[in-house]
Amino acid sequence: MSDLTSQITLGFAVDSEARFENFLPGSNTDALFELQDFISHSNSGLIYLWGSEGTGCSHLLQAATHESRSQGHNAVYIPAEDLLDSPTSVLENLQDLDLVCIDNFDKIAGDSEWETAIFHLYNRLAAQNAKMVVGALASPRELGIKLSDLKTRLQSGLTLRMDLLSDYEKMEVLQYRAQLRGMELPEKVAHYILSHSSREMPFLIDLLGQLDAEGLRVNKKKLTIPVVKTVLEAIV
């Protein structure tokens, strides 16, 4: 068994903090509810989540994986970009799973070989009443999928659009995720972060990890603007 095949079978690494219960949805409450209901109550089917980077698609796909596993099911999370350097045969071992979550689907859209492989995977999963969740930057109609049968399959499921969080909602996410790490992030410090760095959520979450490390180094649980400045200057 190849390393990637083994990795897929066991599941790619899933962020331990990416859970339904710590996802602050903002205007994406309906999408969160629909996905939770799908994972907990549906026997089969497909959900297609799409939205620009930072809307939370990756968080929800990983949360769905965690939730399915907690219910005793076999589930994997697969970032599509990690498939591209491997043969499509790596997907052949997934037909016995209960849930397959494929993130960043736009990375393989337009690749005829991978589109065909995903199409057949979907059919195998459907035949055994399993589930698939797909995450992408655009809707199925706009993604540039060449294989019409695959586009039809993706459009047959429930399509959920994810919206970007407001700056205030991003501050709430940062403060909550800081709390999960045992840190205190005062509102004025969170506001400073948004005013002096990228507002993209992946960057902000990564920054929070670096702030956690710096806080541990200087033995501070309450983040301050000088600590934030130090970390931001190191990044730049």
N, C-alpha and C positions, 0 to 999 in steps of 0.2 A: 504494500500500500504506500503510495507517494505521501510526502509530508503534507501536501495541500489536501489530498483526499482524507487523510487522517484528521487534519485540522477541521475540515468541513464536517466530517462525521461527528467529531467531538464538539464542534461549535467554535467559531472564532471568538476571541476575547470580547466579553461584553462588559461595558462600564458598570461597575457595581452600584453606582449612584443613579443609574438610569432606570428609574422605577415609575410606575404609574402614580404612586402616592407622593412622589416629590416632583412631579411635573406641574409647573404653574402655567395653566393654559392660556390665560388672557382671553382673547376672542376665539380660541380654539377649543372651547369647552365641548362643543358638539362632537368634534373629531375625537377627543379623548374618550367621551362616553361611548361612541360607536365602536371604537377599537376595544375598549374594555369589555363591552357586551359581546363582541365578536369572539374574543379570546375565551371568555368564560362560558358562553352559552351556545355558540354556533358549532355545528358538527363538521362543517366544511365550508369552502368558499374562498373568496379573495377580497382583500381590501387594498386599494391603491391610494397611498398618501403622497401628496406633492406640495411643494412650496419652495421658495428660494432658500439659500443657505442661511441657517440660523433660525429657522422657524420651528425646529424641534422634531422633524421627521426621524432623524437618527435616534434621538432619545426615545421616541415612542416605539420604534421597531425593536430596540434593545429591551425596553420595558415589557413589550409583548412577549419577547423570548423569556425573560425572567418569570413573568406571570405564568406562562404556559408550563415551564419547568416546575414551578411551585405547585402546580396542579397534578404533577406526576406524568406529564407528557414529554415526549422527545421533541425538542425544538432547537433550531440553529439560527444564528444571525450571520449573514454573509455580506460583507461589503463587495459590491460587484467589481470594483477595480482590482481586487485581489484575485479575481478569476482569470484575468486577461492573459497572463503568461503561462497558463496551464491548458491542457486538453479539455474539451468539453465533457469527456468521459468522467471527470471528477464528480459530476452531478448524478451519476448513475447509482450511487450508494444512498441517495436521499429519499428513495421512494417509500421507505418504511417509516418516515418521520411523521409526526402529527402536525408540525408547523415549520414552515420555511420562510424566513424573513430575508428579503434581498434588498439591500440598501444601495443608494446611488445608482439606480438602474440606468440613468442617462449615460453612464460610463460604457455600457455595452449596447445601447440603442444604436442601430445602424450596422452592427456587426452581424452579418447573416448567419454565420456559424453559431454564435452564441444565442442569437434570437431563436434559432431552430431548437437548440438544446433546452432553453428555458421553456419553450412551447411544449416540448415533450415532457419536461419535468412537471409542468403544470397539469398536463393530462394524466400523468401517473399519480400525482397527488390527489387529483379530483376523483380518480377511479377508486381510491381507498378512503374517500371522505376526509381527506386531510385539508389543511389550510395553508394559504400563502398570503403574506403581506409584502407589498412592494413600496419602496420609497424612492422618489425622484424629484428633480427640479422642475419638471413640467408635467402637464396632464398627458394621458395616453395619446390624445389626438395631436399634441404639439411636440412629442418627444422625438419624432423622426424615426419611428419603428418601420422597418422595411417589410417585415413578414405580416401580411394582412391578418392571417389567422391569429397570430400572437396579439396584435392590436385589438382584435375582436375579443379575445379572452380577457385582456386587461380591462377593456371597457365594460365587460359583462359584470364585473364586481362592483362593490361600492367605492366610489371615488370621493376622497375627502381632501379639500384644499386647506393648507395650513397658512395662517397669516403671521406676519412679523409682529413681534412684541413691541409695544411702545417703550420709550426710554424708562418710564416709571416702572413698567412691568419687568424690564431687564434688571433694574435696581432691586426689585423684589426677589427675582431669581438669584442674583448674586448674594443678597443678604441671607436667603434661605439656604443656599448651598454652602455658604460660609458657616452657618450655624451647624449644618450637618458635619462639618469638619472640626467643630469645637471652637470656632473663631467668632468674634464679634466684628461685624462690619457696619460701623455707624453710617447713617444716611449721607452725611456730608462727605465721607470718604468714598462711598459708592458713587455719589454725584461727581466727585473729582475723577474717578476712574473713567466714567462715561465721557467726561469733558476732555480728557487728555490721552485717550487711547481709542483703538478701533471699537466700534459698537457691535461688531459681529459676535454673535453668541459663542461660536466655537473658540474664538480668541479670548473672550471674557472668561469662559470656563477654564481654559488652559492657564490664563493669567491667575485665576483664583488658586490653582494648584501651586503655582510658583510663589504666590503670596503666602500660602500655607507653609511652604518650605522655608521661606525667609522668616516668617513669624516664629517658626520652631527654632531657627538659628539664633535669633536675637531674643528668644524666650518671651515673646509677646503674643497673647491670645486676642488682644484687641488691635485690629489693624488701624494704622495711622497713615496720614498723608505722606510723611517722610518715608515710611516703609514702602508705600506704593511707588513713590518717586524712585527709590533705589531699584526696585524691580523693573519698572518701565525703562529706566536709563540703561539697565543691563540688556534689555531686549533690543532696544534701538542700537 
